[in-house]
Amino acid sequence: MKDDKPLVCALYARVSTTDQDCSSQLNEMRAFCERRGHQIYAEYVDEGWSGKNQERPQFARVLRDANAKQRKFDAIVVYKLDRFGRSVLHLMESVERLNRRGVRLIACSQSLDTDDDTATGRLMLQILAAVAEFERAMIVERVKAGLVAAKKRGVRIGRARKAVDQTAIMALHLRGKTERQIARELRLPKTLVHSNIKRIAA
């Protein structure tokens, strides 16, 4: 990572559900900037937004500020790459837009910097983005396999709308969410979440 001069940095943090907060991410990024003498321009925080959603309000705002006629900062700092985006195509498009404006993307916990002078950083960016997308695809495949196995055991999956609900429930369950968190995120009764997990995972 190239740290020969202090940078003006925008901090971007994101969590997927409203019952989480970004304080730990922000604390790490602030400490990172302090250690290197970087100046913090602003903090942009999206709470309750999936990394797959390209319409995140603060994400859109930080990109607008990065593309302003008079550049407001030198780099966008995130805690981990998957906080910025989880689709390889979307991530690469965003990075290219930043590069055209001379703005770097830094993932402080992964020693990753997209500065044009660091070819290794750009290679790592593509590898990590691919891994993040692969992990999400594997979760979807595991959910589909679980639904197929449940059908073979005679479990009634229900109409298509219900199947989509069950897929979402199991995807969040496999990501380590509690039943209470899943119920809140999907706006479902906790008893329904519990019965679906118990029935499909049996």
The 8 nearest C-alpha neighbors of each residue, nearest first, counted from 0:
[[1, 112, 2, 117, 110, 111, 120, 114],
 [0, 2, 3, 117, 114, 116, 112, 4],
 [1, 3, 4, 0, 5, 35, 6, 37],
 [4, 2, 1, 5, 0, 6, 35, 36],
 [3, 5, 2, 6, 1, 37, 36, 35],
 [6, 4, 37, 36, 35, 2, 7, 3],
 [7, 5, 37, 73, 8, 38, 4, 74],
 [6, 8, 38, 72, 73, 39, 37, 40],
 [9, 7, 39, 74, 72, 40, 75, 73],
 [8, 10, 75, 41, 40, 42, 39, 76],
 [11, 9, 42, 76, 75, 43, 77, 8],
 [10, 12, 43, 77, 44, 42, 76, 9],
 [13, 11, 44, 21, 77, 43, 45, 24],
 [14, 12, 45, 82, 46, 44, 21, 15],
 [15, 13, 46, 47, 16, 48, 19, 21],
 [14, 16, 47, 48, 49, 46, 13, 17],
 [17, 15, 47, 18, 19, 14, 46, 184],
 [16, 18, 47, 19, 46, 15, 20, 14],
 [19, 17, 16, 20, 180, 47, 183, 46],
 [20, 18, 17, 16, 14, 21, 46, 15],
 [19, 21, 22, 14, 18, 46, 17, 23],
 [20, 22, 24, 23, 12, 25, 13, 14],
 [21, 23, 25, 24, 20, 26, 27, 12],
 [22, 24, 26, 25, 21, 27, 20, 28],
 [25, 23, 27, 21, 22, 26, 78, 28],
 [24, 26, 28, 22, 27, 23, 29, 21],
 [27, 25, 23, 29, 28, 24, 22, 30],
 [28, 26, 30, 24, 25, 29, 31, 23],
 [27, 29, 31, 25, 30, 26, 78, 32],
 [28, 30, 26, 32, 31, 27, 25, 33],
 [29, 31, 33, 27, 28, 32, 34, 26],
 [32, 30, 28, 34, 29, 33, 27, 35],
 [33, 31, 37, 29, 35, 30, 34, 36],
 [32, 34, 30, 36, 35, 31, 37, 29],
 [35, 33, 31, 32, 36, 30, 37, 29],
 [36, 34, 32, 33, 37, 31, 5, 2],
 [35, 37, 33, 5, 34, 32, 38, 6],
 [38, 36, 5, 32, 6, 35, 7, 33],
 [37, 39, 7, 8, 6, 40, 36, 32],
 [40, 38, 8, 41, 7, 9, 37, 10],
 [39, 41, 9, 8, 7, 38, 72, 42],
 [42, 40, 9, 39, 10, 43, 8, 11],
 [41, 43, 10, 9, 11, 44, 40, 39],
 [42, 44, 11, 57, 10, 12, 41, 61],
 [43, 45, 12, 13, 11, 57, 46, 42],
 [46, 44, 13, 57, 48, 12, 47, 14],
 [47, 45, 14, 48, 17, 13, 15, 16],
 [46, 48, 16, 15, 17, 14, 45, 49],
 [49, 47, 15, 46, 45, 14, 55, 50],
 [50, 48, 15, 51, 52, 47, 14, 16],
 [49, 51, 84, 52, 85, 82, 48, 83],
 [50, 52, 49, 85, 53, 84, 86, 48],
 [53, 51, 50, 49, 54, 55, 48, 84],
 [52, 54, 55, 51, 50, 58, 59, 89],
 [55, 53, 52, 56, 59, 58, 57, 48],
 [54, 56, 58, 53, 57, 59, 52, 48],
 [57, 55, 59, 58, 54, 60, 45, 53],
 [58, 56, 60, 59, 43, 45, 55, 44],
 [57, 59, 55, 61, 60, 56, 62, 45],
 [60, 58, 56, 62, 57, 61, 55, 63],
 [59, 61, 57, 63, 58, 62, 64, 56],
 [60, 62, 64, 58, 63, 59, 65, 57],
 [63, 61, 65, 59, 60, 64, 66, 58],
 [64, 62, 60, 66, 65, 61, 67, 59],
 [63, 65, 61, 67, 66, 62, 60, 71],
 [64, 66, 62, 63, 67, 61, 70, 71],
 [67, 65, 63, 64, 62, 100, 68, 70],
 [66, 68, 64, 69, 70, 65, 63, 71],
 [69, 67, 70, 66, 65, 64, 71, 100],
 [68, 70, 67, 71, 66, 65, 64, 72],
 [71, 69, 67, 72, 68, 65, 66, 64],
 [70, 72, 69, 64, 65, 73, 67, 40],
 [73, 71, 7, 8, 70, 74, 9, 40],
 [74, 72, 102, 7, 6, 8, 103, 101],
 [75, 73, 103, 8, 102, 104, 72, 76],
 [74, 76, 9, 104, 8, 10, 105, 103],
 [75, 77, 105, 10, 106, 104, 9, 11],
 [78, 76, 106, 11, 79, 10, 105, 12],
 [77, 79, 106, 107, 108, 24, 28, 76],
 [80, 78, 106, 81, 77, 82, 108, 109],
 [79, 81, 82, 83, 106, 77, 84, 78],
 [80, 82, 84, 83, 85, 79, 131, 50],
 [81, 83, 80, 13, 79, 84, 12, 50],
 [84, 82, 81, 80, 50, 77, 85, 90],
 [83, 85, 50, 81, 90, 82, 86, 51],
 [86, 84, 81, 50, 132, 51, 131, 87],
 [85, 87, 89, 88, 132, 84, 90, 51],
 [86, 88, 90, 128, 89, 91, 129, 85],
 [89, 87, 91, 90, 86, 92, 93, 85],
 [90, 88, 92, 86, 91, 87, 93, 84],
 [89, 91, 87, 93, 92, 88, 84, 86],
 [90, 92, 94, 88, 93, 89, 87, 95],
 [91, 93, 89, 95, 90, 94, 88, 96],
 [94, 92, 96, 90, 91, 95, 89, 97],
 [95, 93, 97, 91, 96, 92, 98, 90],
 [96, 94, 98, 92, 97, 93, 91, 99],
 [97, 95, 93, 99, 94, 98, 92, 100],
 [96, 98, 102, 94, 100, 95, 99, 101],
 [97, 99, 101, 95, 100, 102, 96, 94],
 [98, 100, 96, 97, 101, 95, 102, 94],
 [101, 99, 97, 98, 102, 66, 96, 65],
 [100, 102, 98, 99, 97, 103, 73, 74],
 [103, 101, 97, 74, 73, 98, 100, 104],
 [102, 104, 74, 114, 113, 75, 105, 73],
 [103, 105, 75, 113, 74, 112, 76, 106],
 [104, 106, 112, 76, 111, 107, 75, 77],
 [107, 105, 77, 79, 111, 78, 109, 80],
 [106, 108, 78, 110, 109, 105, 77, 111],
 [109, 107, 78, 106, 110, 79, 111, 27],
 [108, 110, 111, 107, 106, 79, 78, 80],
 [111, 109, 107, 108, 106, 112, 0, 105],
 [110, 112, 106, 120, 109, 105, 107, 113],
 [111, 113, 105, 120, 114, 104, 0, 106],
 [114, 112, 121, 104, 120, 103, 115, 105],
 [113, 115, 116, 103, 112, 117, 120, 104],
 [114, 116, 117, 113, 118, 121, 98, 103],
 [115, 117, 114, 118, 1, 113, 120, 119],
 [118, 116, 120, 119, 115, 114, 113, 121],
 [119, 117, 121, 120, 116, 122, 115, 113],
 [120, 118, 122, 117, 121, 123, 124, 111],
 [121, 119, 123, 112, 111, 117, 118, 122],
 [120, 122, 124, 118, 113, 123, 119, 125],
 [121, 123, 119, 124, 125, 120, 118, 126],
 [124, 122, 126, 120, 121, 125, 127, 119],
 [123, 125, 121, 127, 122, 126, 128, 120],
 [126, 124, 128, 122, 123, 127, 129, 121],
 [125, 127, 123, 129, 128, 124, 130, 122],
 [128, 126, 130, 124, 129, 125, 123, 131],
 [129, 127, 125, 131, 87, 130, 126, 124],
 [130, 128, 126, 132, 127, 131, 87, 133],
 [129, 131, 133, 127, 128, 132, 134, 126],
 [132, 130, 128, 134, 133, 129, 85, 127],
 [131, 133, 129, 135, 130, 134, 85, 86],
 [132, 134, 130, 136, 135, 131, 129, 137],
 [135, 133, 137, 131, 136, 132, 130, 138],
 [134, 136, 138, 132, 137, 133, 131, 139],
 [137, 135, 133, 139, 134, 138, 132, 140],
 [136, 138, 140, 134, 139, 135, 141, 133],
 [139, 137, 141, 135, 140, 136, 142, 170],
 [138, 140, 142, 136, 137, 141, 143, 135],
 [141, 139, 137, 143, 142, 138, 144, 136],
 [142, 140, 144, 138, 143, 139, 145, 137],
 [141, 143, 145, 139, 140, 144, 166, 169],
 [144, 142, 140, 146, 145, 141, 139, 147],
 [145, 143, 141, 147, 142, 146, 140, 148],
 [146, 144, 142, 148, 143, 147, 149, 141],
 [145, 147, 149, 143, 148, 144, 150, 142],
 [146, 148, 144, 150, 149, 145, 143, 151],
 [149, 147, 145, 151, 146, 150, 144, 152],
 [148, 150, 146, 152, 154, 151, 147, 199],
 [149, 151, 153, 154, 147, 152, 148, 146],
 [150, 152, 148, 153, 149, 147, 154, 146],
 [153, 151, 149, 150, 154, 148, 147, 155],
 [152, 154, 150, 151, 155, 149, 148, 156],
 [153, 155, 150, 149, 152, 156, 151, 198],
 [156, 154, 157, 153, 150, 149, 152, 158],
 [155, 157, 162, 154, 150, 158, 161, 146],
 [158, 156, 155, 161, 162, 159, 160, 154],
 [157, 159, 161, 160, 162, 156, 163, 155],
 [160, 158, 162, 161, 163, 157, 156, 164],
 [161, 159, 163, 162, 158, 164, 157, 165],
 [160, 162, 164, 163, 158, 159, 157, 165],
 [163, 161, 159, 165, 164, 160, 156, 166],
 [162, 164, 166, 160, 161, 165, 167, 159],
 [165, 163, 161, 167, 162, 166, 168, 160],
 [164, 166, 168, 162, 167, 163, 169, 161],
 [167, 165, 163, 169, 164, 168, 170, 142],
 [166, 168, 170, 164, 165, 169, 163, 171],
 [169, 167, 165, 171, 166, 170, 172, 164],
 [168, 170, 172, 166, 171, 167, 173, 142],
 [169, 171, 167, 173, 172, 168, 166, 142],
 [170, 172, 174, 169, 168, 173, 176, 167],
 [173, 171, 169, 176, 175, 174, 170, 168],
 [174, 172, 170, 175, 171, 169, 138, 176],
 [175, 173, 171, 172, 176, 170, 138, 169],
 [174, 176, 172, 173, 177, 171, 170, 178],
 [177, 175, 172, 171, 174, 180, 181, 178],
 [178, 176, 180, 179, 181, 175, 172, 171],
 [177, 179, 181, 180, 182, 192, 189, 193],
 [178, 180, 182, 177, 181, 189, 183, 176],
 [181, 179, 183, 177, 182, 178, 176, 184],
 [182, 180, 178, 184, 183, 179, 185, 177],
 [183, 181, 187, 179, 189, 185, 186, 180],
 [182, 184, 186, 180, 181, 185, 179, 187],
 [183, 185, 181, 186, 182, 180, 16, 17],
 [184, 186, 182, 187, 183, 181, 168, 167],
 [187, 185, 183, 182, 184, 188, 181, 189],
 [186, 188, 182, 185, 189, 183, 191, 192],
 [189, 187, 191, 190, 182, 192, 186, 183],
 [188, 190, 192, 182, 191, 179, 193, 187],
 [191, 189, 193, 188, 192, 194, 187, 195],
 [192, 190, 194, 188, 189, 193, 195, 187],
 [191, 193, 189, 195, 190, 194, 182, 196],
 [194, 192, 190, 196, 191, 195, 197, 189],
 [195, 193, 197, 191, 196, 192, 198, 190],
 [194, 196, 198, 192, 197, 193, 199, 191],
 [197, 195, 193, 199, 194, 198, 200, 192],
 [196, 198, 194, 200, 195, 201, 199, 193],
 [197, 199, 195, 201, 196, 200, 194, 154],
 [200, 198, 196, 149, 201, 197, 195, 145],
 [201, 199, 197, 196, 198, 145, 149, 195],
 [200, 198, 199, 197, 196, 149, 145, 152]]
